[in-house]
Amino acid sequence: MTGEDPLPPLLEAVLSVGTDLELRTTLQHIVDAAAELTGARYAALGTADPGQDGLIEIRTPGAVPATAAVTVPILVQDEEFGTLHLAGKDTFTAEDEQLLHVLAAQAGIAIGNARLYEAARQRERWIEGAAAVTTALLSDGPAADALTTVAERARILADASAGVILQPTEAGGMEIVTASTYDDPGDIVGTTIAPGSPVLKQLLGGEPVFVDDSATDPRMTTHVRHRFGPSMMLPLQAGGRLIGTLALPRRRGDRPYTSVERLLAVQFASQAALALVLADAQHSRELLAVFEDRDRIARDLHDLVVQRLFATGMMLESTQRRAGAEDVQETLTKAVDELQSTIQEVRTTIYALQQPPADAPTTFRGKVLRETAGAAAVMGFTPSTQFAGAVDSRLPEQAAGHLLAALRRALATASRRPGVSRIEVTVDVTATLPDGRDAVRLTVRDDGGEGTTVNWQAPL
């Protein structure tokens, strides 16, 4: 650099390191400017704390030459960010070192600005992500979808290999209940953390867990740990209630999580947990409103429709006993039968309305209604269902299973038969076998063709 004024090149170098607000690009500008300013064939910038910014080293292409070298520290707000190392030159003069110190000072300012910009961008992304999750969770959807939404959004925000939700088990451990991954191997969901694990103690206590390398950390005990490197495990806790844990592992060899990323992820987990609680409360309120409406309909059907039908039936029966003409008798008999059938169907509807729609039926009546409802989804109409006798108390479990299988076959056969627009299902536990034994009888009638009837019976 002898004979040249070093000021213009230095000014150019100083200006170049501050032209970009992205941290990695800024560091590359610093390295390139240092090499060009001193004439070094090799330059590298190593960070003192990789976990601070997620960066380890930025360098120029090429191997390290076995020649003179110089190292200059870079300070950001009086803290050592890293060191600028140059080599590949016969001799570094005092003037070179002075220029590098000036460049390092300017680099510290540029790095500080880049950090502030990157932190602001990250906070904006995480805040937008948390808002999107809240909006998604408060819309109508199953609980499992809500957990998947949290896992997937967090994975994207954290640039993680997987987003995983774990929930406490009855045994006192935790189990992965949903996972969002780039290349789902299929065996992550269902993985458990055994009770007593050091990690589990922290999570159940509401403390986040940060792991530098999942594959080698002795606290990690799952069979999938060898696939992952840096990881965050964040409690999903709201109002003192632990909903579960959000785990965000990265691949082995990926950069570690920075302190800013850890802070933002913890805040995201808190907001997601609150959104999950609010979504659950909203779903409960909506479900309660549905139950109240169904209960009102059931009461109206019972208090108004059934009672009026029953009274009308009694009047017809009384008229039938007094009537003499045979054709009048036949008409009245048919009317009474139709009324009794209608009463039975309305009572069945009332029973169905009183069952929680989201729960699996536990009574035999409920299981029969579930089968007919399934047939309705295929055929476009709901089969008529009637019960005779105390089916829930009199029917043995084995006979109930066989009857349901027979009903399933009969409904499937009817659904394939052309011209079927009505199906009548009757379960009667007051029937008797030819040998006099008490029996249960299933009758399935449809109006396809000339009409088809399926009978099945078994002793009680």
Protein Blocks (a to p, Z undefined) as FASTA:
>chain_A
ZZiafklmmmmmmmmmmmpfbfklmmmmmmmmmmmmnopabdcdddfblmlnopabdcde
dddddbddddddddeehiafbdcddehifbacfklmmmmmmmmmmmmmmmmmmmmmmmmm
mmmmmmmmmmmmmmmmmpgcdfklmmmmmmmmmmmmnopabdcdddddfkopacdfbdcd
fblghlmgopacdehiaklmmmmnopacddfblklmmkbmbfklmmpccdddddddeehi
afbdcdddddehiacddfklmmmmmmmmmmmmmmmmmmmmmmmmmmmmmmmmmmmmmmmm
mmmmmmmmmmmmmmmmmmmmmpmbfklmmmmmmmmmmmmmmmmmmmmmmmmmmpcfkbcc
fbfklmmmmmmmmmmmmnopacddddedjfklmpcfklmmmmmmmmmmmmmmmmmpghia
bdcddddfkbccfkopacdddddddfehjbpaddddddZZ
